[in-house]
Amino acid sequence: MDKLTEELLKAVSDYTEGGYTGAFNIRENGGCAGRQSTDNIQIEGKADGSGIDIYIKAGTKGEKVFIPACVTRGNVSDLVYNDFHVGEGADVVIVAGCGVHTDDEGEAAHNGIHSFYLERGAKVLYEEKHLGTGEGTGQKKISPVTHVELAEDAVLEMNTIQLGGVDHSVRTTTGSLEDRAKLLIHESLMTDGDEYVMTDFDVDMNGEDSAIDLISRSVAKGNSYQEYHSKIKGNNRCTGHSECDAILVGKGRVNAAPELYAGHLDAELIHEAAIGKVAGEQILKLRTLGLTEEEAEQQIIEGFLRANG
């Protein structure tokens, strides 16, 4: 790996000078830059070279697996398929993350297609950060696609953060939940300049007493534009909650369109959406503590995003 890859890994996936401990797969400019399995977590490359399969044994507890990907130059468009097979009763943490960088006119892009298959009673905490860097005019693009299938009593918690610098991003999530399965998603997004991001969420709650909690917090600065579309479908006795909160700064724009479908008498579904600017009284209060208006605004924005996770 080159130094730029290491710096991106530190920003998006908790990389240290000593490397990762446990299972990991590092993807750099479309190829594998390092891989390690453990007794309980096996990582295997797909035969066609398009991605990896991660197999987590039933009953595995307290282990982490790291699967970051970086693009460090222009004219690279990386597409990868990662499938996670999580055995019954496992309880693990998956740390992903993607950094894209270009210093020229070439586009730097990464598209990760992730599929999660959680067996009965499995629990996964999935953490993902996205970041774009570089002074080039080439577009920096990250478009994750996530598909989720949760068996009975399985729980998947996803904390996803877009740190900034990504010019174009389409974030798509689909899936289905069986009896008593739970899907918890906390999304934090920051856009600036002419950046664009869209969240598109469409999941079926097919199982009895399944549940979804989807929370998105975002800040649209500069002339950036964000779209938020969510569709929660309750096809059984279940509970679903969707919340989209956005702050506008400058000429930032946000379009929020949450949607609910109740296909069962006992489906309890709620959606909330709020878009506004930073409150003047909040800025005034912080300015009395010695902060400039810009510093006060930044403090408020950081606290707003941090409250999501």
ChimeraX commands (.cxc) that place a marker at each C-alpha (Angstrom):
marker #1 position 0.00,0.00,0.00 radius 0.5
marker #1 position 1.12,3.56,-0.63 radius 0.5
marker #1 position 1.11,6.31,2.01 radius 0.5
marker #1 position -2.07,7.90,0.64 radius 0.5
marker #1 position -3.95,4.64,1.06 radius 0.5
marker #1 position -2.75,4.40,4.65 radius 0.5
marker #1 position -3.94,7.94,5.39 radius 0.5
marker #1 position -7.36,7.24,3.90 radius 0.5
marker #1 position -7.62,4.00,5.88 radius 0.5
marker #1 position -6.88,5.88,9.10 radius 0.5
marker #1 position -9.71,8.32,8.33 radius 0.5
marker #1 position -12.37,5.80,7.31 radius 0.5
marker #1 position -11.66,2.51,9.09 radius 0.5
marker #1 position -9.60,2.86,12.29 radius 0.5
marker #1 position -6.34,1.77,10.64 radius 0.5
marker #1 position -3.22,2.08,12.80 radius 0.5
marker #1 position 0.50,1.90,12.05 radius 0.5
marker #1 position 0.48,-1.67,13.29 radius 0.5
marker #1 position -2.26,-2.64,10.86 radius 0.5
marker #1 position -5.49,-4.44,11.67 radius 0.5
marker #1 position -5.94,-7.12,14.29 radius 0.5
marker #1 position -8.10,-10.06,13.29 radius 0.5
marker #1 position -9.78,-10.67,9.96 radius 0.5
marker #1 position -9.41,-8.06,7.22 radius 0.5
marker #1 position -9.49,-7.42,3.50 radius 0.5
marker #1 position -8.00,-4.20,2.09 radius 0.5
marker #1 position -8.99,-3.15,-1.42 radius 0.5
marker #1 position -6.80,-0.60,-3.22 radius 0.5
marker #1 position -7.54,0.74,-6.73 radius 0.5
marker #1 position -9.61,-2.29,-7.66 radius 0.5
marker #1 position -7.25,-4.97,-6.31 radius 0.5
marker #1 position -6.50,-6.74,-3.05 radius 0.5
marker #1 position -3.78,-5.04,-0.98 radius 0.5
marker #1 position -3.97,-7.42,1.98 radius 0.5
marker #1 position -6.14,-10.18,3.40 radius 0.5
marker #1 position -6.26,-12.23,6.58 radius 0.5
marker #1 position -8.76,-14.73,7.99 radius 0.5
marker #1 position -9.17,-16.10,11.51 radius 0.5
marker #1 position -10.42,-19.41,12.84 radius 0.5
marker #1 position -13.96,-18.04,13.03 radius 0.5
marker #1 position -14.02,-15.57,10.14 radius 0.5
marker #1 position -13.01,-16.75,6.69 radius 0.5
marker #1 position -12.55,-14.33,3.80 radius 0.5
marker #1 position -12.50,-15.83,0.32 radius 0.5
marker #1 position -12.07,-14.10,-3.01 radius 0.5
marker #1 position -14.76,-14.68,-5.61 radius 0.5
marker #1 position -13.68,-16.87,-8.50 radius 0.5
marker #1 position -14.22,-14.10,-11.04 radius 0.5
marker #1 position -12.24,-11.58,-8.96 radius 0.5
marker #1 position -15.22,-9.27,-8.49 radius 0.5
marker #1 position -15.22,-9.28,-4.69 radius 0.5
marker #1 position -15.17,-11.43,-1.56 radius 0.5
marker #1 position -17.31,-13.75,0.54 radius 0.5
marker #1 position -17.05,-13.36,4.31 radius 0.5
marker #1 position -18.11,-16.43,6.31 radius 0.5
marker #1 position -18.63,-15.92,10.05 radius 0.5
marker #1 position -19.09,-19.14,12.01 radius 0.5
marker #1 position -22.14,-19.73,14.18 radius 0.5
marker #1 position -21.61,-18.60,17.77 radius 0.5
marker #1 position -18.66,-16.31,17.02 radius 0.5
marker #1 position -18.52,-13.57,19.67 radius 0.5
marker #1 position -16.54,-10.35,20.10 radius 0.5
marker #1 position -14.56,-10.42,16.84 radius 0.5
marker #1 position -14.11,-7.68,14.25 radius 0.5
marker #1 position -13.61,-7.87,10.52 radius 0.5
marker #1 position -12.27,-4.92,8.50 radius 0.5
marker #1 position -13.15,-4.52,4.80 radius 0.5
marker #1 position -12.06,-1.00,3.68 radius 0.5
marker #1 position -11.61,0.10,0.06 radius 0.5
marker #1 position -9.62,3.01,-1.35 radius 0.5
marker #1 position -9.18,4.65,-4.74 radius 0.5
marker #1 position -6.10,6.89,-4.72 radius 0.5
marker #1 position -5.95,8.22,-8.28 radius 0.5
marker #1 position -8.12,9.39,-11.14 radius 0.5
marker #1 position -9.40,7.24,-13.98 radius 0.5
marker #1 position -10.22,4.39,-11.60 radius 0.5
marker #1 position -13.79,3.09,-11.36 radius 0.5
marker #1 position -13.91,0.27,-8.83 radius 0.5
marker #1 position -16.87,-2.11,-8.53 radius 0.5
marker #1 position -16.87,-4.83,-5.88 radius 0.5
marker #1 position -19.37,-7.43,-4.61 radius 0.5
marker #1 position -19.03,-8.39,-0.93 radius 0.5
marker #1 position -21.32,-11.03,0.59 radius 0.5
marker #1 position -21.52,-11.50,4.36 radius 0.5
marker #1 position -22.73,-14.88,5.62 radius 0.5
marker #1 position -23.25,-14.62,9.39 radius 0.5
marker #1 position -23.93,-17.85,11.27 radius 0.5
marker #1 position -26.57,-18.49,13.89 radius 0.5
marker #1 position -26.01,-16.70,17.19 radius 0.5
marker #1 position -22.87,-14.85,16.09 radius 0.5
marker #1 position -22.26,-11.35,17.50 radius 0.5
marker #1 position -19.59,-9.41,15.61 radius 0.5
marker #1 position -18.51,-5.98,14.37 radius 0.5
marker #1 position -17.85,-5.24,10.71 radius 0.5
marker #1 position -15.83,-2.11,9.96 radius 0.5
marker #1 position -16.02,-0.91,6.38 radius 0.5
marker #1 position -15.03,2.43,4.91 radius 0.5
marker #1 position -14.19,3.97,1.58 radius 0.5
marker #1 position -11.88,6.80,0.59 radius 0.5
marker #1 position -11.58,8.19,-2.95 radius 0.5
marker #1 position -8.84,10.62,-4.01 radius 0.5
marker #1 position -7.85,12.34,-7.23 radius 0.5
marker #1 position -5.40,15.15,-7.96 radius 0.5
marker #1 position -6.08,15.34,-11.69 radius 0.5
marker #1 position -8.99,15.44,-14.17 radius 0.5
marker #1 position -9.70,11.73,-13.89 radius 0.5
marker #1 position -12.71,10.40,-12.02 radius 0.5
marker #1 position -12.14,8.36,-8.85 radius 0.5
marker #1 position -15.09,6.09,-8.09 radius 0.5
marker #1 position -15.93,3.16,-5.84 radius 0.5
marker #1 position -19.20,1.22,-5.89 radius 0.5
marker #1 position -19.59,-1.44,-3.23 radius 0.5
marker #1 position -22.42,-3.97,-3.55 radius 0.5
marker #1 position -22.85,-5.51,-0.10 radius 0.5
marker #1 position -25.25,-8.34,0.76 radius 0.5
marker #1 position -25.87,-9.37,4.36 radius 0.5
marker #1 position -27.33,-12.79,5.19 radius 0.5
marker #1 position -27.85,-13.13,8.94 radius 0.5
marker #1 position -29.02,-16.47,10.30 radius 0.5
marker #1 position -31.25,-16.95,13.34 radius 0.5
marker #1 position -30.24,-14.83,16.34 radius 0.5
marker #1 position -27.15,-13.33,14.70 radius 0.5
marker #1 position -26.13,-9.78,15.60 radius 0.5
marker #1 position -23.94,-7.46,13.55 radius 0.5
marker #1 position -22.78,-3.90,14.17 radius 0.5
marker #1 position -21.73,-2.47,10.81 radius 0.5
marker #1 position -19.72,0.78,10.75 radius 0.5
marker #1 position -18.95,2.62,7.53 radius 0.5
marker #1 position -17.35,5.99,6.72 radius 0.5
marker #1 position -16.97,7.63,3.31 radius 0.5
marker #1 position -14.53,10.40,2.40 radius 0.5
marker #1 position -13.40,12.21,-0.74 radius 0.5
marker #1 position -10.06,14.05,-0.92 radius 0.5
marker #1 position -7.72,15.61,-3.46 radius 0.5
marker #1 position -7.37,18.85,-5.39 radius 0.5
marker #1 position -8.14,17.45,-8.84 radius 0.5
marker #1 position -11.14,18.45,-10.93 radius 0.5
marker #1 position -12.12,14.83,-11.50 radius 0.5
marker #1 position -15.32,13.70,-9.83 radius 0.5
marker #1 position -15.08,11.72,-6.58 radius 0.5
marker #1 position -17.91,9.21,-6.44 radius 0.5
marker #1 position -19.05,6.61,-3.90 radius 0.5
marker #1 position -22.33,4.73,-4.40 radius 0.5
marker #1 position -22.94,1.89,-1.92 radius 0.5
marker #1 position -25.67,-0.68,-2.57 radius 0.5
marker #1 position -26.79,-2.76,0.43 radius 0.5
marker #1 position -29.09,-5.77,0.47 radius 0.5
marker #1 position -30.19,-7.24,3.81 radius 0.5
marker #1 position -31.84,-10.56,4.65 radius 0.5
marker #1 position -32.44,-11.08,8.36 radius 0.5
marker #1 position -33.67,-14.41,9.71 radius 0.5
marker #1 position -35.66,-14.83,12.94 radius 0.5
marker #1 position -34.32,-12.78,15.90 radius 0.5
marker #1 position -31.39,-11.41,13.86 radius 0.5
marker #1 position -30.26,-7.82,14.46 radius 0.5
marker #1 position -28.28,-5.61,12.09 radius 0.5
marker #1 position -27.23,-2.14,13.26 radius 0.5
marker #1 position -25.64,0.10,10.63 radius 0.5
marker #1 position -23.86,3.37,11.42 radius 0.5
marker #1 position -22.94,5.12,8.17 radius 0.5
marker #1 position -21.18,8.47,7.83 radius 0.5
marker #1 position -20.25,10.56,4.80 radius 0.5
marker #1 position -17.52,12.85,6.06 radius 0.5
marker #1 position -17.39,15.17,3.04 radius 0.5
marker #1 position -15.59,15.66,-0.24 radius 0.5
marker #1 position -17.74,13.16,-2.19 radius 0.5
marker #1 position -19.10,14.82,-5.34 radius 0.5
marker #1 position -21.76,12.26,-6.18 radius 0.5
marker #1 position -23.28,9.49,-4.08 radius 0.5
marker #1 position -26.34,7.27,-4.43 radius 0.5
marker #1 position -26.94,5.13,-1.33 radius 0.5
marker #1 position -29.37,2.26,-1.91 radius 0.5
marker #1 position -30.68,-0.19,0.69 radius 0.5
marker #1 position -33.13,-3.07,0.14 radius 0.5
marker #1 position -34.04,-6.17,2.08 radius 0.5
marker #1 position -36.45,-8.21,4.13 radius 0.5
marker #1 position -36.94,-9.09,7.80 radius 0.5
marker #1 position -38.35,-12.29,9.30 radius 0.5
marker #1 position -39.95,-12.85,12.75 radius 0.5
marker #1 position -38.59,-10.53,15.48 radius 0.5
marker #1 position -35.70,-9.38,13.30 radius 0.5
marker #1 position -34.50,-5.80,13.75 radius 0.5
marker #1 position -32.80,-3.37,11.38 radius 0.5
marker #1 position -31.36,-0.17,12.87 radius 0.5
marker #1 position -29.78,2.41,10.58 radius 0.5
marker #1 position -28.16,5.69,11.65 radius 0.5
marker #1 position -27.00,7.79,8.70 radius 0.5
marker #1 position -25.03,11.06,8.91 radius 0.5
marker #1 position -24.29,13.04,5.75 radius 0.5
marker #1 position -22.36,16.22,4.96 radius 0.5
marker #1 position -22.37,17.88,1.53 radius 0.5
marker #1 position -20.86,21.15,0.30 radius 0.5
marker #1 position -20.14,22.97,-2.96 radius 0.5
marker #1 position -22.03,21.31,-5.83 radius 0.5
marker #1 position -22.07,17.86,-4.25 radius 0.5
marker #1 position -25.07,15.53,-4.61 radius 0.5
marker #1 position -26.24,12.64,-2.45 radius 0.5
marker #1 position -29.36,10.50,-2.53 radius 0.5
marker #1 position -30.55,7.96,0.02 radius 0.5
marker #1 position -32.99,5.34,-1.30 radius 0.5
marker #1 position -34.32,2.88,1.30 radius 0.5
marker #1 position -36.87,0.13,0.55 radius 0.5
marker #1 position -37.28,-2.75,3.01 radius 0.5
marker #1 position -40.07,-5.29,3.72 radius 0.5
marker #1 position -41.01,-6.33,7.24 radius 0.5
marker #1 position -42.45,-9.77,6.48 radius 0.5
marker #1 position -41.96,-11.33,9.90 radius 0.5
marker #1 position -44.19,-11.04,12.93 radius 0.5
marker #1 position -42.89,-8.48,15.48 radius 0.5
marker #1 position -40.05,-7.38,13.18 radius 0.5
marker #1 position -38.84,-3.79,13.52 radius 0.5
marker #1 position -37.05,-1.02,11.63 radius 0.5
marker #1 position -35.59,2.21,13.01 radius 0.5
marker #1 position -34.17,4.45,10.29 radius 0.5
marker #1 position -32.64,7.80,11.28 radius 0.5
marker #1 position -30.93,10.13,8.81 radius 0.5
marker #1 position -29.27,13.40,9.81 radius 0.5
marker #1 position -27.71,15.59,7.17 radius 0.5
marker #1 position -26.20,19.01,6.55 radius 0.5
marker #1 position -26.41,20.57,3.08 radius 0.5
marker #1 position -23.94,23.43,2.63 radius 0.5
marker #1 position -22.86,25.56,-0.31 radius 0.5
marker #1 position -24.94,24.77,-3.40 radius 0.5
marker #1 position -25.23,21.05,-2.64 radius 0.5
marker #1 position -28.38,19.01,-3.11 radius 0.5
marker #1 position -29.64,16.02,-1.14 radius 0.5
marker #1 position -32.52,13.64,-1.74 radius 0.5
marker #1 position -33.98,11.28,0.85 radius 0.5
marker #1 position -36.43,8.56,-0.16 radius 0.5
marker #1 position -37.50,5.82,2.21 radius 0.5
marker #1 position -40.19,3.18,1.90 radius 0.5
marker #1 position -40.96,0.97,4.85 radius 0.5
marker #1 position -43.41,-1.83,4.13 radius 0.5
marker #1 position -45.17,-3.54,7.03 radius 0.5
marker #1 position -46.51,-6.86,5.79 radius 0.5
marker #1 position -47.12,-8.36,9.22 radius 0.5
marker #1 position -47.52,-7.25,12.83 radius 0.5
marker #1 position -44.47,-5.02,13.14 radius 0.5
marker #1 position -43.12,-1.58,14.06 radius 0.5
marker #1 position -41.35,0.84,11.73 radius 0.5
marker #1 position -39.91,4.31,12.27 radius 0.5
marker #1 position -38.30,6.63,9.73 radius 0.5
marker #1 position -36.81,10.01,10.66 radius 0.5
marker #1 position -35.08,12.52,8.39 radius 0.5
marker #1 position -33.61,15.71,9.88 radius 0.5
marker #1 position -31.66,18.16,7.74 radius 0.5
marker #1 position -29.93,21.51,8.23 radius 0.5
marker #1 position -29.51,23.96,5.36 radius 0.5
marker #1 position -26.49,26.25,5.17 radius 0.5
marker #1 position -25.95,28.78,2.38 radius 0.5
marker #1 position -27.82,27.64,-0.73 radius 0.5
marker #1 position -28.02,23.99,0.25 radius 0.5
marker #1 position -31.19,22.12,-0.77 radius 0.5
marker #1 position -32.89,18.98,0.53 radius 0.5
marker #1 position -35.83,16.94,-0.76 radius 0.5
marker #1 position -37.20,14.48,1.80 radius 0.5
marker #1 position -39.87,11.96,0.82 radius 0.5
marker #1 position -40.52,9.26,3.42 radius 0.5
marker #1 position -43.17,6.67,2.51 radius 0.5
marker #1 position -44.99,4.03,4.53 radius 0.5
marker #1 position -46.96,1.01,3.39 radius 0.5
marker #1 position -49.15,-0.91,5.85 radius 0.5
marker #1 position -50.20,-4.27,4.49 radius 0.5
marker #1 position -51.33,-5.68,7.83 radius 0.5
marker #1 position -53.84,-4.48,10.43 radius 0.5
marker #1 position -51.21,-4.54,13.21 radius 0.5
marker #1 position -48.41,-2.76,11.33 radius 0.5
marker #1 position -47.42,0.32,13.37 radius 0.5
marker #1 position -45.49,2.74,11.18 radius 0.5
marker #1 position -44.30,6.31,11.80 radius 0.5
marker #1 position -42.33,8.75,9.70 radius 0.5
marker #1 position -40.92,12.17,10.56 radius 0.5
marker #1 position -39.13,14.76,8.44 radius 0.5
marker #1 position -37.72,18.14,9.45 radius 0.5
marker #1 position -35.68,20.59,7.36 radius 0.5
marker #1 position -34.46,23.97,8.52 radius 0.5
marker #1 position -31.53,26.27,9.14 radius 0.5
marker #1 position -29.36,26.71,12.22 radius 0.5
marker #1 position -31.36,28.60,14.83 radius 0.5
marker #1 position -30.21,32.16,15.41 radius 0.5
marker #1 position -30.58,31.91,19.19 radius 0.5
marker #1 position -28.21,28.92,19.23 radius 0.5
marker #1 position -25.54,30.91,17.41 radius 0.5
marker #1 position -26.10,33.91,19.66 radius 0.5
marker #1 position -25.70,31.80,22.79 radius 0.5
marker #1 position -22.39,30.35,21.59 radius 0.5
marker #1 position -21.11,33.77,20.51 radius 0.5
marker #1 position -21.56,34.99,24.10 radius 0.5
marker #1 position -19.00,32.30,25.00 radius 0.5
marker #1 position -16.42,33.89,22.71 radius 0.5
marker #1 position -16.97,31.98,19.46 radius 0.5
marker #1 position -17.21,33.66,16.09 radius 0.5
marker #1 position -20.40,33.17,14.07 radius 0.5
marker #1 position -18.63,30.64,11.83 radius 0.5
marker #1 position -17.22,28.74,14.83 radius 0.5
marker #1 position -20.63,28.69,16.51 radius 0.5
marker #1 position -22.30,27.36,13.38 radius 0.5
marker #1 position -19.69,24.64,13.04 radius 0.5
marker #1 position -20.14,23.59,16.67 radius 0.5
marker #1 position -23.89,23.29,16.17 radius 0.5
marker #1 position -23.49,21.25,12.98 radius 0.5
marker #1 position -20.99,18.86,14.57 radius 0.5
marker #1 position -23.26,18.34,17.58 radius 0.5
marker #1 position -26.26,17.74,15.30 radius 0.5
marker #1 position -24.48,15.04,13.30 radius 0.5
marker #1 position -22.83,13.51,16.35 radius 0.5
marker #1 position -26.23,13.08,18.02 radius 0.5
marker #1 position -27.03,10.40,15.46 radius 0.5
marker #1 position -24.45,7.98,16.69 radius 0.5
marker link #1:1,2 radius 0.2
marker link #1:2,3 radius 0.2
marker link #1:3,4 radius 0.2
marker link #1:4,5 radius 0.2
marker link #1:5,6 radius 0.2
marker link #1:6,7 radius 0.2
marker link #1:7,8 radius 0.2
marker link #1:8,9 radius 0.2
marker link #1:9,10 radius 0.2
marker link #1:10,11 radius 0.2
marker link #1:11,12 radius 0.2
marker link #1:12,13 radius 0.2
marker link #1:13,14 radius 0.2
marker link #1:14,15 radius 0.2
marker link #1:15,16 radius 0.2
marker link #1:16,17 radius 0.2
marker link #1:17,18 radius 0.2
marker link #1:18,19 radius 0.2
marker link #1:19,20 radius 0.2
marker link #1:20,21 radius 0.2
marker link #1:21,22 radius 0.2
marker link #1:22,23 radius 0.2
marker link #1:23,24 radius 0.2
marker link #1:24,25 radius 0.2
marker link #1:25,26 radius 0.2
marker link #1:26,27 radius 0.2
marker link #1:27,28 radius 0.2
marker link #1:28,29 radius 0.2
marker link #1:29,30 radius 0.2
marker link #1:30,31 radius 0.2
marker link #1:31,32 radius 0.2
marker link #1:32,33 radius 0.2
marker link #1:33,34 radius 0.2
marker link #1:34,35 radius 0.2
marker link #1:35,36 radius 0.2
marker link #1:36,37 radius 0.2
marker link #1:37,38 radius 0.2
marker link #1:38,39 radius 0.2
marker link #1:39,40 radius 0.2
marker link #1:40,41 radius 0.2
marker link #1:41,42 radius 0.2
marker link #1:42,43 radius 0.2
marker link #1:43,44 radius 0.2
marker link #1:44,45 radius 0.2
marker link #1:45,46 radius 0.2
marker link #1:46,47 radius 0.2
marker link #1:47,48 radius 0.2
marker link #1:48,49 radius 0.2
marker link #1:49,50 radius 0.2
marker link #1:50,51 radius 0.2
marker link #1:51,52 radius 0.2
marker link #1:52,53 radius 0.2
marker link #1:53,54 radius 0.2
marker link #1:54,55 radius 0.2
marker link #1:55,56 radius 0.2
marker link #1:56,57 radius 0.2
marker link #1:57,58 radius 0.2
marker link #1:58,59 radius 0.2
marker link #1:59,60 radius 0.2
marker link #1:60,61 radius 0.2
marker link #1:61,62 radius 0.2
marker link #1:62,63 radius 0.2
marker link #1:63,64 radius 0.2
marker link #1:64,65 radius 0.2
marker link #1:65,66 radius 0.2
marker link #1:66,67 radius 0.2
marker link #1:67,68 radius 0.2
marker link #1:68,69 radius 0.2
marker link #1:69,70 radius 0.2
marker link #1:70,71 radius 0.2
marker link #1:71,72 radius 0.2
marker link #1:72,73 radius 0.2
marker link #1:73,74 radius 0.2
marker link #1:74,75 radius 0.2
marker link #1:75,76 radius 0.2
marker link #1:76,77 radius 0.2
marker link #1:77,78 radius 0.2
marker link #1:78,79 radius 0.2
marker link #1:79,80 radius 0.2
marker link #1:80,81 radius 0.2
marker link #1:81,82 radius 0.2
marker link #1:82,83 radius 0.2
marker link #1:83,84 radius 0.2
marker link #1:84,85 radius 0.2
marker link #1:85,86 radius 0.2
marker link #1:86,87 radius 0.2
marker link #1:87,88 radius 0.2
marker link #1:88,89 radius 0.2
marker link #1:89,90 radius 0.2
marker link #1:90,91 radius 0.2
marker link #1:91,92 radius 0.2
marker link #1:92,93 radius 0.2
marker link #1:93,94 radius 0.2
marker link #1:94,95 radius 0.2
marker link #1:95,96 radius 0.2
marker link #1:96,97 radius 0.2
marker link #1:97,98 radius 0.2
marker link #1:98,99 radius 0.2
marker link #1:99,100 radius 0.2
marker link #1:100,101 radius 0.2
marker link #1:101,102 radius 0.2
marker link #1:102,103 radius 0.2
marker link #1:103,104 radius 0.2
marker link #1:104,105 radius 0.2
marker link #1:105,106 radius 0.2
marker link #1:106,107 radius 0.2
marker link #1:107,108 radius 0.2
marker link #1:108,109 radius 0.2
marker link #1:109,110 radius 0.2
marker link #1:110,111 radius 0.2
marker link #1:111,112 radius 0.2
marker link #1:112,113 radius 0.2
marker link #1:113,114 radius 0.2
marker link #1:114,115 radius 0.2
marker link #1:115,116 radius 0.2
marker link #1:116,117 radius 0.2
marker link #1:117,118 radius 0.2
marker link #1:118,119 radius 0.2
marker link #1:119,120 radius 0.2
marker link #1:120,121 radius 0.2
marker link #1:121,122 radius 0.2
marker link #1:122,123 radius 0.2
marker link #1:123,124 radius 0.2
marker link #1:124,125 radius 0.2
marker link #1:125,126 radius 0.2
marker link #1:126,127 radius 0.2
marker link #1:127,128 radius 0.2
marker link #1:128,129 radius 0.2
marker link #1:129,130 radius 0.2
marker link #1:130,131 radius 0.2
marker link #1:131,132 radius 0.2
marker link #1:132,133 radius 0.2
marker link #1:133,134 radius 0.2
marker link #1:134,135 radius 0.2
marker link #1:135,136 radius 0.2
marker link #1:136,137 radius 0.2
marker link #1:137,138 radius 0.2
marker link #1:138,139 radius 0.2
marker link #1:139,140 radius 0.2
marker link #1:140,141 radius 0.2
marker link #1:141,142 radius 0.2
marker link #1:142,143 radius 0.2
marker link #1:143,144 radius 0.2
marker link #1:144,145 radius 0.2
marker link #1:145,146 radius 0.2
marker link #1:146,147 radius 0.2
marker link #1:147,148 radius 0.2
marker link #1:148,149 radius 0.2
marker link #1:149,150 radius 0.2
marker link #1:150,151 radius 0.2
marker link #1:151,152 radius 0.2
marker link #1:152,153 radius 0.2
marker link #1:153,154 radius 0.2
marker link #1:154,155 radius 0.2
marker link #1:155,156 radius 0.2
marker link #1:156,157 radius 0.2
marker link #1:157,158 radius 0.2
marker link #1:158,159 radius 0.2
marker link #1:159,160 radius 0.2
marker link #1:160,161 radius 0.2
marker link #1:161,162 radius 0.2
marker link #1:162,163 radius 0.2
marker link #1:163,164 radius 0.2
marker link #1:164,165 radius 0.2
marker link #1:165,166 radius 0.2
marker link #1:166,167 radius 0.2
marker link #1:167,168 radius 0.2
marker link #1:168,169 radius 0.2
marker link #1:169,170 radius 0.2
marker link #1:170,171 radius 0.2
marker link #1:171,172 radius 0.2
marker link #1:172,173 radius 0.2
marker link #1:173,174 radius 0.2
marker link #1:174,175 radius 0.2
marker link #1:175,176 radius 0.2
marker link #1:176,177 radius 0.2
marker link #1:177,178 radius 0.2
marker link #1:178,179 radius 0.2
marker link #1:179,180 radius 0.2
marker link #1:180,181 radius 0.2
marker link #1:181,182 radius 0.2
marker link #1:182,183 radius 0.2
marker link #1:183,184 radius 0.2
marker link #1:184,185 radius 0.2
marker link #1:185,186 radius 0.2
marker link #1:186,187 radius 0.2
marker link #1:187,188 radius 0.2
marker link #1:188,189 radius 0.2
marker link #1:189,190 radius 0.2
marker link #1:190,191 radius 0.2
marker link #1:191,192 radius 0.2
marker link #1:192,193 radius 0.2
marker link #1:193,194 radius 0.2
marker link #1:194,195 radius 0.2
marker link #1:195,196 radius 0.2
marker link #1:196,197 radius 0.2
marker link #1:197,198 radius 0.2
marker link #1:198,199 radius 0.2
marker link #1:199,200 radius 0.2
marker link #1:200,201 radius 0.2
marker link #1:201,202 radius 0.2
marker link #1:202,203 radius 0.2
marker link #1:203,204 radius 0.2
marker link #1:204,205 radius 0.2
marker link #1:205,206 radius 0.2
marker link #1:206,207 radius 0.2
marker link #1:207,208 radius 0.2
marker link #1:208,209 radius 0.2
marker link #1:209,210 radius 0.2
marker link #1:210,211 radius 0.2
marker link #1:211,212 radius 0.2
marker link #1:212,213 radius 0.2
marker link #1:213,214 radius 0.2
marker link #1:214,215 radius 0.2
marker link #1:215,216 radius 0.2
marker link #1:216,217 radius 0.2
marker link #1:217,218 radius 0.2
marker link #1:218,219 radius 0.2
marker link #1:219,220 radius 0.2
marker link #1:220,221 radius 0.2
marker link #1:221,222 radius 0.2
marker link #1:222,223 radius 0.2
marker link #1:223,224 radius 0.2
marker link #1:224,225 radius 0.2
marker link #1:225,226 radius 0.2
marker link #1:226,227 radius 0.2
marker link #1:227,228 radius 0.2
marker link #1:228,229 radius 0.2
marker link #1:229,230 radius 0.2
marker link #1:230,231 radius 0.2
marker link #1:231,232 radius 0.2
marker link #1:232,233 radius 0.2
marker link #1:233,234 radius 0.2
marker link #1:234,235 radius 0.2
marker link #1:235,236 radius 0.2
marker link #1:236,237 radius 0.2
marker link #1:237,238 radius 0.2
marker link #1:238,239 radius 0.2
marker link #1:239,240 radius 0.2
marker link #1:240,241 radius 0.2
marker link #1:241,242 radius 0.2
marker link #1:242,243 radius 0.2
marker link #1:243,244 radius 0.2
marker link #1:244,245 radius 0.2
marker link #1:245,246 radius 0.2
marker link #1:246,247 radius 0.2
marker link #1:247,248 radius 0.2
marker link #1:248,249 radius 0.2
marker link #1:249,250 radius 0.2
marker link #1:250,251 radius 0.2
marker link #1:251,252 radius 0.2
marker link #1:252,253 radius 0.2
marker link #1:253,254 radius 0.2
marker link #1:254,255 radius 0.2
marker link #1:255,256 radius 0.2
marker link #1:256,257 radius 0.2
marker link #1:257,258 radius 0.2
marker link #1:258,259 radius 0.2
marker link #1:259,260 radius 0.2
marker link #1:260,261 radius 0.2
marker link #1:261,262 radius 0.2
marker link #1:262,263 radius 0.2
marker link #1:263,264 radius 0.2
marker link #1:264,265 radius 0.2
marker link #1:265,266 radius 0.2
marker link #1:266,267 radius 0.2
marker link #1:267,268 radius 0.2
marker link #1:268,269 radius 0.2
marker link #1:269,270 radius 0.2
marker link #1:270,271 radius 0.2
marker link #1:271,272 radius 0.2
marker link #1:272,273 radius 0.2
marker link #1:273,274 radius 0.2
marker link #1:274,275 radius 0.2
marker link #1:275,276 radius 0.2
marker link #1:276,277 radius 0.2
marker link #1:277,278 radius 0.2
marker link #1:278,279 radius 0.2
marker link #1:279,280 radius 0.2
marker link #1:280,281 radius 0.2
marker link #1:281,282 radius 0.2
marker link #1:282,283 radius 0.2
marker link #1:283,284 radius 0.2
marker link #1:284,285 radius 0.2
marker link #1:285,286 radius 0.2
marker link #1:286,287 radius 0.2
marker link #1:287,288 radius 0.2
marker link #1:288,289 radius 0.2
marker link #1:289,290 radius 0.2
marker link #1:290,291 radius 0.2
marker link #1:291,292 radius 0.2
marker link #1:292,293 radius 0.2
marker link #1:293,294 radius 0.2
marker link #1:294,295 radius 0.2
marker link #1:295,296 radius 0.2
marker link #1:296,297 radius 0.2
marker link #1:297,298 radius 0.2
marker link #1:298,299 radius 0.2
marker link #1:299,300 radius 0.2
marker link #1:300,301 radius 0.2
marker link #1:301,302 radius 0.2
marker link #1:302,303 radius 0.2
marker link #1:303,304 radius 0.2
marker link #1:304,305 radius 0.2
marker link #1:305,306 radius 0.2
marker link #1:306,307 radius 0.2
marker link #1:307,308 radius 0.2
marker link #1:308,309 radius 0.2
view
